[in-house]
Amino acid sequence: MTEESRSGEVIVVGGGIIGIACAHYLTKAGYQVTVIERNSVAGACSHANCGFIAPSHVLPLTEPAAVKIALKSLFNPRAPFRVKPQWNFAFWKWMLQFGRRCTHQQMLAAGPALKAILDLSMHEYRQLLSEENFACEWQDHGLLYVFQSQKGLAGYRETDQLMTEHFGVSAREIPGEELPTFDPALKPGLAGAFHYTCDASLKPDLLAAAWSERLKERGIIFREECELTGVTQTGGKITQLQTSQGEMQADAIVFATGAWSPLLAKQLGCEIPILPGKGYSVTMAAPDPSPRHPMLFPEHKVGVCPFENRFRLGSMMEFTGYDSSIPDYRIEQLRESARPYLVSPYTETEYERWYGWRPMTWDSLPMIGPVPRLQNAWLAAGHNMLGMSMGAATGKLIAQMVSAESPAIDPVPYAPTRFG
């Protein structure tokens, strides 16, 4: 769209944090925006994730060791990173392409694009919270990577050096004997930790609720329980959406549909190689002592999220399709995985068990840009494990693309056309 047509209407399909961010920036650009959501706003992967805003996450999931880990998981249903064989072509194609990218060279090649969008997003979040003053428990305490063993600490030291040399992202190493003083929630006897002060955290459901309510006050329409059922194309444009609440038209359509995006591939006429990567969390009453810092325990693949009156453990990556179950053993696994590190690893007062399907691309980069061969449709999906971290930048980029403005960062690495 051009500057002259900014009074036009835009429909954002998907009411997660990506859809909310797109609606925000499109409204700032002068468009009338309607968001349609198949369930409730921010009720899926945006609801109970770890809430990390993490510019330190510049390395993609396609690390060289990922293939070996995935193969081992075929025989271990309790593996934190688990691949369950599925008998469909798209699954095996995705796995093949993912495996081809699990090299040192490919890892370093994806890093600059991840760093660019993560840095932009952190900048936008800081500006957004300064302007809007959302009550979302934003914390500037950084992110602490804690290691139980000297072997794990030494191995990660190499990763930290690599990130410093190639991307300018570095942490302060904290010796194990200093950890109980640095954060009294940590047990004595741990090997050590790396503290990334560039990172922040928030409570994701509070951000989504506050942000969407502010947008409603500004005239954005949110239609919940509104499922997209069909897309009508004419002359290279989407002319109509069929939904469970009737037919809808707009000048532009943004598809921020997360892990559901591949189900639209046929209707949009393009490849959307996204698999749902299932994660879990359990939210409890805060233990005593409660961590002062958000943490990751890489050796057990668990994230720790301390909030004002709550405490969350989150982890796992399961490629099991659109499985909506929450096995008891997975929640128990989260609890037990925190035990080697925390004085009080969990409490018995449990508020919520949750799962979410992360939208995983095989190259670890999101799909942000025009839908191939459609003049008025854009895709904002495939953010892997970093949807919350990349949300603000994605919204800004989509608004700039719809407005035909120069983008804040090079959008080419995220273009949906890279998949054909």
VODRENGU-955742 format. One record per residue (C-alpha): x, y, z. Coordinates in steps of 0.05 Angstrom, whole numbers, padded with zeros to 5 digits, always signed. Each point is the difference from the previous one (the first is absolute). Last residue first. Example, Ala and Ser with C-alpha at 12.3 -4.5 7.8 and 13.67 -1.06 7.14 Angstrom:
BEGIN
+00273-00021+00143-00027-00069+00013
END
This chain:
BEGIN
+00194-00427-00060+00026-00005+00071+00040+00065-00004-00063+00034-00024-00025+00005+00072+00051+00056+00010+00035-00001+00068+00072+00006-00026-00022+00055-00049-00030+00047+00052+00062+00044+00008-00013+00042+00063-00043+00060+00015-00039-00011-00065-00006+00054-00052-00073+00016-00006-00050-00034-00046-00055+00010+00052-00015-00075+00003+00075-00012+00005+00010+00051+00055-00059-00027+00040+00027-00071-00007+00070+00022+00023-00026+00035+00062-00044-00058+00020+00058-00048-00009+00046+00044+00041-00049+00001+00058-00011-00075+00001+00072-00025-00008+00012-00017+00074-00071-00025+00011+00003-00043-00062+00069-00027+00015-00008-00076+00004-00013-00007-00075-00024+00066-00029-00034-00034-00059-00053+00052-00014-00013+00069-00028-00025-00010-00071-00025+00057-00044-00057+00004-00050-00020+00056-00048+00037-00015-00064-00001-00076+00002+00051-00038-00042+00044-00017+00059-00028+00022+00068+00034+00065+00017+00047+00002+00060+00019-00032+00065+00015-00074+00005+00042-00011+00062+00071-00028+00000+00020-00066+00032+00018-00031-00068-00050-00058+00004-00056+00045+00025-00033-00014+00067-00066+00031+00022-00001-00015+00075-00060-00040+00021-00018+00016+00072-00013-00040+00063-00025+00021+00068-00009-00022+00072-00026+00055+00044-00006+00024+00071+00039-00051+00041+00009+00008+00075+00048-00059+00014+00062+00042-00008+00061-00008-00044+00076-00003-00002+00011+00029+00069+00076+00004+00009+00006+00000-00075+00050-00033-00047-00003-00076+00004-00076+00002+00012-00019+00040-00062-00003-00062-00044-00045-00034+00051-00055+00051-00008+00003+00002-00075+00000-00077-00003-00061-00002+00045-00036+00044-00050+00021-00046-00056-00019-00062+00039-00071+00026+00010-00011+00000-00074-00030+00064-00028-00040-00019-00062-00012+00046-00060+00038-00038-00054+00003+00040-00064+00060-00038-00027+00049-00035+00047+00063+00041-00011+00013+00011+00074+00045+00055+00027+00001+00002+00075+00002+00057+00050-00035+00046+00050+00002+00009+00075-00041+00058+00026-00003+00037+00067-00054+00046+00023-00012+00060+00044+00046+00052-00031+00026-00045-00056+00060-00047-00001+00008-00038-00066+00046-00060-00001+00015-00034-00067+00019-00073-00004+00045-00036-00050+00032-00047+00052+00073+00017-00018-00022+00068-00025-00030+00023+00067-00029+00067-00020-00015+00055+00048-00042+00062+00013+00032+00036+00058-00020+00013+00072-00017-00072+00012-00051-00015+00055+00025-00018+00069-00051-00022+00020-00042-00026-00057-00048+00043-00041-00069-00032-00010-00001-00043-00062-00002+00004-00075+00016-00063-00041+00026+00005-00071+00001-00043-00062+00027+00003-00070-00023-00030-00066+00036+00015-00065-00054+00007-00053+00032-00007-00069+00006+00057-00049+00018-00007-00074-00049+00050-00030+00003-00011-00075-00045+00045-00041-00068+00000-00034-00036+00038+00055-00056-00051+00004+00049-00058-00003+00047+00029+00052-00055+00018+00050+00007-00063+00042+00075+00015+00004-00016+00063+00041-00031-00036+00060+00066+00004+00039-00003+00076+00000-00059+00032-00035+00023+00071-00011-00029+00005-00070-00004+00073-00019-00055+00019-00050-00004+00065-00039-00055+00042-00031-00053-00035+00042-00059-00047-00009-00038-00045+00047-00051-00056-00008-00036-00028+00060+00014-00015+00073+00029-00069-00011+00045+00032-00051+00004+00006-00076+00051+00051-00021-00010+00041-00063+00037+00035-00057+00069-00028+00010+00040+00026-00058+00035-00030-00061-00057+00012-00047-00053-00029+00046+00012-00041+00062-00051-00025+00050+00025-00028+00067-00037-00049+00044-00016-00023+00070+00032+00053+00045-00026-00011+00070-00031+00056+00041-00005-00021+00073+00027+00069+00016-00010+00062-00044+00046+00056+00022-00017+00068-00029+00052+00055+00005-00031+00066+00020+00053+00031+00044-00030-00027+00064+00003-00069-00032+00074+00010-00011+00010+00016+00074-00037-00064+00018+00043-00041-00048+00064+00027+00032-00022-00010+00072-00024-00071-00012+00060-00021-00042+00050+00031+00049-00034-00033+00059-00002-00068-00034+00074+00005-00017+00028+00016+00070+00064+00037-00016+00074-00012-00011+00064+00036-00019+00065-00017-00036+00062+00043-00011+00028-00019+00069+00017-00069-00024+00027-00035+00062+00040-00064-00009+00000-00051+00056+00043-00043+00045+00015-00071+00021-00055-00008+00052+00021-00019+00071-00045+00046+00039-00073+00002-00022-00031+00059-00036-00058+00039+00030+00050+00046+00035+00017+00033-00067+00068+00035-00005+00019-00024+00069-00019-00072-00014+00036+00006-00068+00068+00024+00025+00029-00069+00013-00021-00022-00070+00040+00052-00036-00040+00053-00038+00017+00011-00073-00024+00067-00027-00033-00007-00067+00014+00017-00072-00036+00019-00063+00046+00034-00051-00026-00045-00056+00059-00041-00026+00053+00006+00054-00047+00007+00059-00047-00054-00022+00058-00048-00012+00030+00016+00068-00068-00014+00033-00004-00066-00037+00070-00019+00023-00019+00016+00071-00061-00044-00010+00044-00062-00005+00040+00020+00062-00063+00010+00041-00030-00066-00022+00064-00037+00017+00006+00036+00067-00069-00026+00017-00064+00032+00027-00002+00058-00047-00042+00064+00004-00016+00046-00059-00026+00065+00032-00043+00048-00039+00001+00075+00012-00031+00034+00060-00036+00054-00039-00070-00022+00022-00067+00016-00032-00057-00022+00045-00054+00013-00052-00033+00063+00024+00003+00037-00067+00031+00071+00004-00023+00018-00071+00055+00047-00024+00059-00028+00040-00026-00070-00010-00002+00009-00075+00069+00032-00004+00031-00056+00040-00037-00052-00041+00022+00033-00065+00073-00001+00018-00004-00072+00023-00035-00018-00065+00054+00033-00042+00054-00038+00036-00037-00066-00009-00013+00014-00074+00073+00016-00016+00029-00055+00044-00042-00054-00033+00021+00024-00070+00073+00002+00023-00004-00071+00029-00027-00038-00060+00068-00004-00035+00036-00020+00064-00045-00060+00009+00005-00018-00073+00076-00003+00005+00000-00040+00064-00047-00051-00031-00071-00021+00017-00029+00029-00064-00006-00066-00037-00036-00030+00060-00054+00054-00002-00011-00013-00074-00007-00075+00012-00045+00011+00060-00045+00047-00039-00004-00049-00058-00016-00056+00048-00058+00039+00032-00027+00026-00066-00003-00071-00029-00044-00030+00053+00007-00059+00046+00022+00032+00064+00061-00022+00039+00002+00029+00071+00059+00047+00009+00016+00019+00072+00044+00053+00031-00011-00006+00075+00003-00077-00010-00058-00036+00036-00022-00038-00062+00070-00030-00007+00014-00043-00061-00010+00053-00053+00033+00049+00048+00069-00026-00017-00009+00021-00072-00020+00070+00020+00060+00010+00045+00047-00024-00055-00033+00048-00049+00003+00059+00048+00075-00005+00014+00020+00045-00059-00047+00056+00022-00063+00011-00040-00037+00031+00059+00028+00066-00022+00052+00041+00038-00017+00073+00013-00038-00014+00065+00036+00055+00039-00051+00051-00024-00048-00034+00049-00067+00028+00019-00018-00060+00044-00073-00010+00019+00007-00074+00017-00063-00020-00038-00068+00002+00033-00046+00038-00048+00032+00017-00066+00002-00072-00025-00076-00003+00003-00049+00045+00036+00027+00067-00024-00070+00021-00022-00050-00057+00009-00016-00054-00051+00001+00007-00076+00024+00072+00003-00018+00057-00046+00034+00067+00006-00031+00060-00035+00042+00060-00017-00014+00068-00029+00066+00025-00027+00038+00063+00018+00072-00023+00011-00010-00002+00075-00058-00047-00013+00045-00045-00041+00051+00001+00056-00049-00022+00053-00036-00051-00043+00066-00034-00019+00019-00003+00074-00067-00032+00019+00007-00051-00057+00071-00018+00023-00022-00005+00073-00056-00047-00018-00065+00023-00032+00005-00032-00069-00026+00024-00067+00014+00075-00004-00050+00035-00045+00021+00067-00029-00045+00057-00021+00021+00060-00041+00010+00071+00026+00072-00010-00019-00015+00005-00074+00039+00063-00017+00064-00024+00034+00001-00060-00047-00022-00072+00013
END
